[in-house]
Amino acid sequence: MTDDSTAPKILDLPIGLDTTGEREEFDSLGKVQVPADRYWGAQTQRSLEHFNIGDDRMPKEVYHAYGYVKKAAAIVNAKAGRLPEWKGKLIEQVCDEVIGGELDEDFPLYVWQTGSGTQSNMNVNEVISNRCIQLVGGTLGSQTPIHPNDHVNMSQSSNDTFPSAMHIAAYMMAIGKTVPAMRKLRDALEQKSRDWDHIVKIGRTHLEDATPLTVGQEWSGYVGALDDAIAEVEHATHGLLKLAMGGTAVGTGLNSPLGFGDEVAATVAALTGLPFETADNKFTAQGTLDRLVRAHGGLKAAAVTLYKIANDFRWLGSGPRTGLGELTFPANEPGSSIMPGKINPTQAEAMLMVCIQVISSDVAVTIGGAEGNFELNAFRPVLINNYLHSARILGDMCDHFREFMVVGTKVNEDKLNENIERSVMMVTALSPVIGYDKSAAIAYYAIAHDKTLKEAALANGVTEELFDRVVNPLALTKPGMASA
């Protein structure tokens, strides 16, 4: 092999190891046999054997984010002369493969592992090392000429790289998937609100009949709620832009050159096009996971909003004969294996289940965030797994809810007109004219005698001219405009 000063020829080799059986790898504890067709090394294999718990694997987004961390570190180290330029370039090349998901099959570790994420960090280091070795025609497992610790992990620790990768992965998921999906849903709701602004319906408070509003006004409430939810998710997610890089083991930056964290964060920002920057206090960044806890809190708050909207939908569309029946949903699939012709609000039900999952995940995130001890929070894997899962399913669900429910929903105007005809609470409009007590008597009379409000009013001394002038359903939805 060549020495550090001489750049070897980089071979044009596709990803993959066309071999069978096992090969010998080693770490500080000794030798380990690993599958010969995989790039990982001894520490990854030890983790697979000691932590094969359940089916929950570390999310691939964490490894893709790690690709940015390792690439940025290689760039900074090579620029400063700590790493030979050719080694830096070679590591960069393989990091691009990691970022692009081309090496995903070589990141097999479980969520349930060391709480620092050390095993996943070493999984990345070993895979990058062996892929680099393959590209220069070396012997896999030799850790030469690219060493997983000395070169790929240079100036770093799992304790600052893993939380940095967590923040990068979480931010990119939220901004790239969750928020855009929420915005598209919000825009679809707004379009319906505009289309239906003239359609009058009877409102409900305490699940009982109330005064009228338009369907558009009701849906504008959903739009406003999503505006608030989106703003909160963005605000909470903004805290993830701070990276722990440069703190190394306990936050002091031991074995990390002065300014390394700032340079790596700036490089990650340049590579991703996102405004990442170094954390102001590395002891905070490594001893707590508070920023991720707050970020997931934003997702939880959005889930509360989405739950309310979806729940309203399924009740407003209940029926078609014996429910509220105000909305008609798209017939996406048969609703029953025994009842022909049944159509169910399945997208709303799925949204409710997703929201329940996100809200419950927030408990795990909260407890994990609170459990950090001294200079390290050792519950990182469970937090990032829950965050990415919540952000992903919320984004997916918003897209499905919009495409398969909101866009195709129609208003049952006949039902709304029937409800208006039989509404009693529009008597509220008479109250300023004839007084509260007389208005109440009219309402009770209408209910007791199964009369329309107009019939009850006329039976109790209100003239038809007065009733028709005061009790105008559409005008009652915009009282300020009516009085103006």
C-alpha positions in Angstrom: 0.0 0.0 0.0 1.0 3.7 -0.3 2.1 6.1 2.4 -0.1 9.0 3.4 1.7 11.5 1.2 1.1 9.5 -2.0 -2.4 9.4 -3.4 -3.3 5.9 -4.7 -5.4 5.3 -7.7 -9.1 5.5 -6.9 -10.9 2.6 -8.6 -14.2 2.9 -10.3 -16.0 0.1 -8.4 -19.7 -0.3 -7.9 -21.1 -0.7 -4.4 -21.2 -4.3 -3.3 -19.0 -7.2 -2.2 -19.3 -10.2 -4.5 -18.2 -12.8 -1.9 -19.7 -15.2 0.5 -18.9 -16.6 4.0 -17.2 -14.5 6.6 -14.1 -12.2 7.0 -12.2 -11.3 10.1 -12.5 -7.8 11.5 -11.1 -6.4 14.7 -11.6 -3.7 17.3 -10.0 -2.8 20.7 -11.6 -5.9 22.3 -10.3 -8.4 19.7 -11.3 -10.2 16.5 -14.8 -10.7 15.2 -16.2 -12.6 12.3 -18.6 -10.5 10.1 -20.5 -11.4 6.9 -18.1 -11.1 4.0 -20.6 -9.4 1.7 -21.1 -6.5 4.1 -19.0 -3.4 4.7 -19.5 -3.1 8.4 -16.8 -4.1 10.9 -16.4 -5.6 14.4 -18.2 -3.0 16.5 -21.3 -3.1 14.3 -21.3 -6.9 14.4 -21.0 -6.9 18.2 -24.0 -4.6 18.4 -26.0 -6.8 16.1 -25.3 -9.8 18.3 -25.9 -8.0 21.7 -28.9 -5.8 20.7 -31.0 -7.8 18.3 -34.1 -6.5 20.1 -37.4 -6.4 18.2 -37.7 -5.2 14.6 -37.0 -1.5 15.2 -33.9 -0.4 13.2 -32.2 2.9 13.5 -33.9 5.1 10.9 -32.0 5.5 7.6 -32.4 9.2 7.8 -29.9 9.2 10.8 -27.3 7.6 8.6 -27.9 9.9 5.7 -27.5 12.8 8.1 -24.3 11.2 9.4 -23.0 11.3 5.8 -23.2 15.1 6.0 -21.4 15.1 9.4 -18.6 12.8 8.3 -18.2 14.6 4.9 -18.0 18.0 6.6 -15.5 16.7 9.1 -13.3 15.3 6.4 -13.4 18.6 4.4 -12.5 20.6 7.5 -9.7 18.2 8.6 -8.2 18.0 5.1 -8.3 21.7 4.7 -6.4 22.2 7.9 -3.8 19.5 6.9 -4.7 17.1 9.6 -5.9 14.6 7.0 -4.1 14.0 3.8 -6.0 15.6 1.0 -6.5 12.4 -0.9 -7.9 10.7 2.2 -10.3 13.6 2.7 -11.5 13.4 -0.9 -11.9 9.6 -0.7 -14.0 9.9 2.5 -16.1 12.6 0.9 -16.8 10.4 -2.1 -18.0 7.6 0.1 -20.0 10.0 2.3 -21.9 11.0 -0.9 -22.9 7.4 -1.3 -24.1 7.4 2.4 -26.1 10.6 1.9 -27.7 9.2 -1.3 -28.8 6.0 0.5 -26.6 3.8 -1.6 -25.2 2.0 1.4 -28.4 1.7 3.4 -28.2 -2.1 3.6 -25.0 -1.8 5.5 -26.6 0.2 8.4 -28.6 -2.6 10.1 -28.4 -1.7 13.8 -31.4 -1.6 16.1 -32.8 1.4 17.9 -32.3 -0.4 21.2 -28.6 0.0 21.6 -26.2 2.2 23.5 -28.0 5.3 24.5 -25.2 7.5 23.2 -25.5 6.2 19.7 -21.9 5.1 19.7 -22.7 1.8 17.9 -24.4 3.6 15.0 -21.5 6.1 14.8 -19.1 3.3 14.6 -21.3 1.5 12.1 -20.9 4.6 9.9 -17.2 4.9 10.5 -16.6 1.2 9.7 -18.7 1.2 6.5 -17.0 4.4 5.2 -13.6 2.9 6.1 -14.1 -0.4 4.3 -15.7 1.2 1.2 -12.8 3.5 1.0 -10.4 0.6 1.3 -12.2 -1.2 -1.5 -11.9 1.8 -3.7 -8.1 1.8 -3.4 -7.8 -1.9 -3.8 -7.0 -2.6 -0.2 -7.9 -5.5 2.1 -11.3 -5.0 3.9 -11.0 -5.3 7.6 -7.3 -4.1 7.6 -8.4 -0.5 8.6 -5.7 0.6 6.2 -5.3 3.1 4.6 -8.5 4.6 6.0 -9.0 3.9 9.7 -12.6 4.1 11.1 -11.5 6.0 14.2 -8.3 7.8 13.3 -9.5 9.1 9.9 -13.3 8.9 9.5 -13.9 9.8 13.2 -11.0 12.3 13.4 -11.6 15.2 15.8 -15.0 13.7 16.7 -16.9 11.7 19.3 -20.1 9.8 19.2 -21.2 12.3 21.9 -21.1 15.2 19.5 -21.7 13.5 16.1 -24.8 11.6 17.1 -26.8 14.6 18.4 -25.6 16.5 15.4 -26.9 13.8 13.0 -30.1 13.7 15.0 -30.7 17.4 14.5 -29.9 17.3 10.8 -32.1 14.3 10.2 -35.0 15.7 12.2 -34.8 19.1 10.7 -34.6 17.8 7.1 -37.6 15.5 7.7 -39.8 18.2 9.2 -38.9 20.9 6.7 -38.7 18.6 3.7 -41.8 16.5 4.4 -44.0 17.3 7.3 -44.4 21.1 6.9 -44.9 21.0 3.1 -47.6 18.3 3.5 -49.3 20.4 6.2 -49.2 23.4 4.0 -50.7 21.5 1.0 -53.5 20.3 3.3 -54.0 23.8 4.6 -54.3 25.2 1.1 -56.8 22.5 0.0 -59.0 23.4 3.1 -58.7 27.1 2.2 -59.9 26.4 -1.3 -62.9 24.6 0.0 -63.6 27.4 2.4 -63.6 29.9 -0.4 -65.8 27.7 -2.6 -68.4 27.2 0.2 -68.4 30.7 1.8 -72.0 31.3 0.6 -73.5 28.0 1.8 -75.3 28.5 5.1 -75.5 25.8 7.8 -76.4 25.6 11.5 -73.5 25.8 13.9 -73.1 23.6 16.9 -71.8 24.3 20.4 -71.8 21.7 23.2 -72.9 19.3 20.4 -76.3 21.2 20.4 -77.8 23.5 17.8 -76.4 27.0 17.7 -76.7 30.0 15.4 -75.9 29.8 11.7 -72.6 30.3 9.9 -71.4 29.4 6.4 -69.6 26.1 5.6 -66.8 28.3 4.4 -66.5 30.0 7.7 -66.5 26.7 9.5 -63.7 25.5 7.2 -61.8 28.8 7.6 -61.5 27.8 11.3 -59.6 24.6 10.2 -57.4 26.8 8.0 -56.5 29.1 10.8 -55.8 26.2 13.1 -53.4 24.7 10.6 -51.8 28.1 10.1 -51.1 28.2 13.8 -49.9 24.5 13.9 -47.5 25.0 11.0 -46.1 28.2 12.6 -45.5 26.2 15.8 -43.8 23.3 14.1 -41.5 25.7 12.2 -40.7 27.6 15.4 -40.0 24.5 17.4 -38.0 22.9 14.6 -35.8 26.0 14.2 -34.0 25.0 17.4 -32.6 21.9 15.7 -30.4 24.1 13.5 -27.8 24.2 16.4 -25.2 21.4 16.1 -23.2 19.9 18.9 -20.1 19.3 16.7 -16.9 20.3 18.4 -17.8 19.2 21.9 -16.4 15.7 21.6 -16.7 13.6 24.7 -18.2 15.9 27.4 -18.5 19.3 25.7 -14.9 20.5 26.3 -13.8 19.7 22.8 -10.9 17.4 23.8 -9.1 16.2 20.7 -11.0 18.7 18.6 -9.0 21.6 17.2 -10.2 25.1 18.1 -13.0 26.3 15.8 -13.7 22.8 14.5 -17.3 22.8 15.5 -17.9 26.2 13.9 -16.2 25.1 10.7 -18.1 21.7 10.5 -21.4 23.4 11.1 -20.7 26.0 8.4 -19.7 23.2 6.0 -22.9 21.2 6.8 -24.9 24.3 6.1 -23.1 24.7 2.7 -23.6 21.1 1.8 -27.3 21.0 2.7 -28.3 24.5 1.8 -29.8 24.8 5.3 -28.8 27.3 8.0 -27.1 25.0 10.5 -24.7 26.5 12.9 -22.7 25.5 15.9 -24.4 25.3 19.3 -23.5 28.1 21.6 -23.0 25.8 24.6 -21.7 22.3 23.9 -22.4 21.2 27.4 -26.1 22.0 26.8 -26.0 20.4 23.4 -24.6 17.1 24.7 -26.0 16.9 28.2 -29.6 17.6 27.1 -31.9 16.8 24.2 -34.2 19.6 25.1 -34.3 21.1 21.6 -35.5 17.8 20.2 -38.1 17.5 23.0 -39.4 20.9 22.1 -39.4 20.1 18.4 -41.5 16.9 19.0 -43.8 19.0 21.1 -44.5 21.0 18.0 -45.5 17.8 16.2 -47.7 16.8 19.1 -49.4 20.2 19.0 -50.0 19.8 15.3 -51.4 16.3 15.9 -53.9 17.8 18.4 -55.1 20.2 15.6 -55.3 17.5 13.0 -57.2 15.3 15.3 -59.9 17.9 15.8 -60.2 18.6 12.1 -60.5 14.9 11.2 -62.9 14.1 14.0 -65.2 17.0 12.9 -65.1 15.5 9.4 -66.2 12.1 10.3 -69.1 13.4 12.5 -70.2 15.9 9.8 -70.2 13.1 7.3 -71.9 10.5 9.4 -74.9 8.9 7.8 -75.9 8.8 5.1 -79.5 8.5 6.5 -79.3 8.5 10.2 -76.2 10.7 11.0 -75.5 14.4 10.5 -75.0 13.8 6.8 -73.7 17.3 6.0 -70.7 16.2 4.1 -70.3 13.4 1.5 -66.9 11.8 1.2 -65.2 10.1 -1.8 -66.0 6.4 -2.0 -62.4 5.2 -1.9 -63.1 1.6 -1.0 -66.0 -0.6 0.2 -66.6 0.0 3.9 -67.8 -3.3 5.0 -67.3 -7.0 4.4 -70.9 -7.7 5.3 -72.9 -4.6 4.6 -73.1 -3.8 0.8 -73.0 -0.2 -0.2 -71.4 1.1 3.0 -68.8 3.8 2.8 -66.7 4.8 5.8 -64.6 7.9 6.7 -61.5 5.8 6.6 -59.0 8.6 5.9 -60.3 10.5 9.0 -60.0 7.3 11.1 -56.4 6.9 9.9 -55.6 10.5 10.7 -57.0 10.0 14.2 -54.8 6.9 14.7 -51.7 8.7 13.4 -52.4 11.6 15.8 -52.9 9.2 18.7 -49.5 7.7 17.9 -47.8 11.0 17.7 -49.3 12.2 21.0 -48.3 9.0 22.7 -44.8 9.2 21.2 -44.4 12.5 22.9 -44.5 10.8 26.2 -41.5 8.7 25.3 -39.7 11.7 23.9 -40.4 13.7 27.1 -39.3 11.0 29.5 -36.2 10.3 27.4 -35.3 14.0 27.4 -35.7 14.2 31.1 -33.5 11.2 31.8 -30.2 12.8 30.7 -27.5 12.6 33.3 -24.6 15.0 33.8 -22.7 15.5 30.6 -24.6 13.1 28.3 -28.2 12.2 27.6 -28.0 8.5 27.0 -31.5 8.1 25.5 -30.8 9.5 22.1 -31.9 6.5 19.9 -35.4 6.3 21.3 -35.9 10.1 20.9 -34.7 10.3 17.3 -36.6 7.2 16.3 -39.9 8.6 17.7 -39.3 12.0 16.3 -38.6 10.8 12.7 -41.5 8.3 12.9 -43.9 11.1 14.1 -42.7 13.6 11.5 -42.9 11.0 8.7 -46.4 9.6 9.5 -47.8 13.1 10.0 -46.5 14.2 6.6 -47.8 11.0 4.9 -51.2 11.3 6.6 -51.6 15.0 5.7 -51.0 14.1 2.0 -53.4 11.2 2.1 -56.1 13.1 4.0 -55.9 15.9 1.5 -55.8 13.7 -1.6 -58.3 11.0 -0.7 -60.7 13.0 1.5 -60.6 16.8 1.5 -60.3 17.3 -2.3 -63.3 15.0 -3.1 -65.6 16.0 -0.2 -68.9 17.6 -1.2 -71.6 19.5 0.8 -75.0 18.0 1.2 -76.9 21.3 0.7 -80.3 19.7 0.9 -79.5 18.5 4.4 -78.2 21.9 5.4 -81.3 23.6 4.1 -83.5 21.1 6.0 -81.6 21.9 9.2 -82.0 25.6 8.7 -85.7 25.2 8.2 -86.0 23.3 11.5 -83.4 25.4 13.4 -84.6 26.9 16.7 -81.4 28.8 17.8 -81.9 31.5 15.1 -84.3 32.9 17.6 -81.2 34.6 19.0 -81.6 37.2 16.3 -85.0 38.1 17.7 -83.6 38.6 21.2 -82.4 42.2 20.8 -85.8 43.1 19.3 -88.4 41.4 21.4 -86.3 40.5 24.5 -84.5 37.4 25.8 -87.5 36.0 27.8 -90.0 36.2 24.9 -87.4 34.8 22.5 -86.8 31.9 24.9 -90.5 31.2 25.2 -90.7 31.0 21.4 -87.8 28.5 21.3 -89.4 26.3 24.0 -92.7 26.5 22.2 -91.2 25.4 18.9 -89.4 22.4 20.5 -92.4 21.3 22.5 -94.9 21.5 19.6 -92.5 20.4 16.9 -92.9 23.6 15.0 -90.5 25.6 12.8 -89.2 28.7 14.4 -91.2 30.9 12.2 -94.4 29.0 13.0 -93.7 29.3 16.7 -92.9 33.0 16.5 -96.1 33.8 14.6 -98.0 31.8 17.2 -96.5 33.9 19.9 -97.3 37.4 18.4 -94.3 38.1 16.2 -95.4 39.5 12.8 -94.3 37.8 9.7 -92.7 41.1 8.4 -90.6 41.4 11.5 -89.5 37.7 11.5 -88.5 37.7 7.8 -86.6 41.0 8.2 -84.7 39.9 11.4 -84.3 36.1 10.9 -82.3 36.0 7.6 -79.9 33.0 7.8 -77.3 34.3 5.4 -77.3 37.8 7.0 -76.9 36.2 10.4 -73.6 34.6 9.3 -72.1 38.1 8.9 -73.9 40.3 11.4 -71.4 43.2 11.1 -71.8 43.4 7.4 -75.6 43.2 7.7 -75.8 46.0 10.2 -73.4 48.1 8.1 
